[in-house]
Amino acid sequence: MKKYLLALDQGTTSSRAILFDNEQNILAISQRELTQIYPKEGWVEQNPLEIFSSQYAVMVEALASANLCAQDVAAIGITNQRETTILWDKTTGRPIYNAIVWQCRRTAPIVQKLLDAGLGDYIRQTTGLVPDAYFSGTKIKWILDHVEGAREKAERGEILFGTVDCWLTWKLTGGQVHITDATNASRTMLYDIHKRDWDDTLLNALHIPRAMLPQVRSSSEIYGYASLPDTHIPIAGIAGDQQAALFGQTCFASGDAKNTYGTGCFLLMNTGTQAIQSKNGLLTTIAVQLGDTVQYALEGSVFVGGAVIQWLRDELRFFSEARDAEYYAQKVKDTGGVYLVPAFTGLGAPHWDMYSRGCLIGITRGTKREHIIRAAQESIAYQSNDLLIAMQRDLGTSLQELNVDGGASRDSFLMQFQSDISGCPIRRPVIRETTALGAAYLAGLAVGVWKNQQELKQLWRCDTVYHPKMPDSLRQQKLAGWDKAVGRSLHWAEP
């Protein structure tokens, strides 16, 4: 039986392809950076054709570098940046506008109109989400409102909407398959996560025709076949990147949690078949759908995680390589009282303030570059800890341990500080490509490479455990300073 699985990991800053065997060994990784487009302040776009071409290219490169043919691959799993919104012409396959990226804040006024119409609680109860410009629904409306003739064509079924997974599947199958999975659908602010269908009240409120929406399927099944030279490979697993990472960390049981440190940070806890509505600013989302069974998760999102290190590198020129941040952070014993709140595009959970902006506070004449770098590193852990506190309040219990993954989880200084500031053991796996691994797991289950989740659980291996070492009095002092700094950043850009 074929034992190789190809994971397509289409992220915010790059497209990647990772080839795994059935023992989760990585045989090849290929990656291409993605162009970011900033037409106006707070606007973020990408070219959908570049998203596809870069993803296709790395897929072919990964196969070539592993010296494998497409025929050797049992299945493809897709995982993707979520909420990013693409509309395209069904006949020509051409996008009618750039992809509007999840980070884009242009639709904040549309969100405000939904709130003014009294739909805030309805959105929370139906979709599990907090009304915010982050999600796809308002982005669809914006494109339909601003591209001439788009709404009329959409009503005739001539314009299709998709999140990135849907766009890639449609392109890879030659326009034969227009589907998404339940995890991605649950991020649109249009999907009823309880009834598991698109919600007509929200579609009407945003004037979005149902005809343009994809069919929603489970996260692990054969959806169609990707056309490659000389063969067709089943596309058999799809999950949004954070849900894929939860699955890749084998967080299959209620109470299992993981935090991914990427461009943003995303903390998810599996809550089993129960959809828990947060009272502390977290989202309720679909963790995975296997067959007809849906598992839910509580989720907290930090919009600017690793991106704050990129900002120090690219805009402030503090260092030339992102990995150097760990070295500089350890050159000083603390931040010297400096706090950096990286609210560059507003704050996500648990604050949900679209109008907060970044602030650097506590600077004195003695503040050095190293203090600011350390404050940036610590800001990632503080923001993640805010999510942990909210999650523990919702559940009424403390977390026993936290699984971590993503690029910044390689940073031992950051992982130790995360453990110290949260008072929680941190477990980092041997395979840190857990987002791609989750997509491979879902695809492999669908085509029989693995029998069940128990078999996957046995494959997971721990690399390092970080235990808290900071005295509680110092932890409380640092957290009080962080809360004060966040307070200064809130509501800054309010009109």
QUIKAQUI-V31910 format. One record per pair of residues at least 12 apart in sequence whose C-alpha atoms are under 6 Angstrom apart, sorted by the first residue. I is the first residue (numbers start at 1). GAP is how many residues later the second one is. Records with the same first field share a line. If there is no record, write none. Layout:
I=GAP  GAP
This chain:
2=72
3=18  19
4=16  17  69  70
5=14  15  68  69  70  435
6=12  13  70
7=69  70  71  429  432  433
8=70
9=70  71  427
10=70
11=69  70
12=69
13=20  21
14=18  19  20
15=16  17  40
16=14  15
17=12  13  41  42
27=39
28=34  38
29=33
30=28  32
31=27
42=62  63
43=61  62  63
44=57  60
45=54  55  56
46=52  53
47=51  52
48=51
75=158  159  160  368
76=159  160
77=159  160  161  362  363  366
78=160  361
79=159  160  161  162  360
80=85  160  161
81=160
82=158
83=19  52  53  104
84=16  17  18  79
85=14  15  51  78
86=13  75  76
87=73  74
88=71  72
89=70
90=68  69
102=32
105=28
107=26
108=25
111=21
126=66
127=62  64  65  66
128=155  156  157
129=154
135=53
136=52
137=51  52
141=65
154=58
155=54
157=54  55
159=53
160=52
161=51  52
166=13  14
172=54
173=52  53
178=36
179=35  36  37
180=36
181=35  36  37  38
182=34  36
183=56  57  103
184=56
190=12
218=71  72
219=18  19  20  70
220=16  17  222  223  226
221=15  225
222=13  14
223=12  13
236=207  210
237=202  205  206
241=194
243=44
244=191  194  195
245=189  190  193
247=191
248=186  189  190
250=207
254=16  17  18
255=15  16
256=13  14
257=12  145
258=144  145  146
259=145
260=144  145  146
261=145  147
262=44  144  145
263=42  43  44
264=38  39  40  41
265=36  37  40
266=34  35
267=32  33
268=30  31
269=28  29
270=27
271=25  26
272=23  24
273=22  23
275=21
278=116
280=110
281=68  69
282=17  18  67  68
283=15  16
284=13  14
285=12
300=49  87
301=47  48
302=46
305=75
328=42
329=41  44  45
335=36  39  40
337=25
338=23  24  25
339=21  22  36
340=19  20  35  36
341=17  18
342=16
343=14  15
344=13  14
355=136  137  138  139
356=133  134  135  136
357=132  135
359=130
381=37
385=37
401=23  24  25
402=24
403=24  25
404=24
405=27
416=50
419=48  49
420=48  49  50
421=54
423=45
425=41  42
426=39  40
427=38
428=35  36
429=32  33  34
430=31  32  33
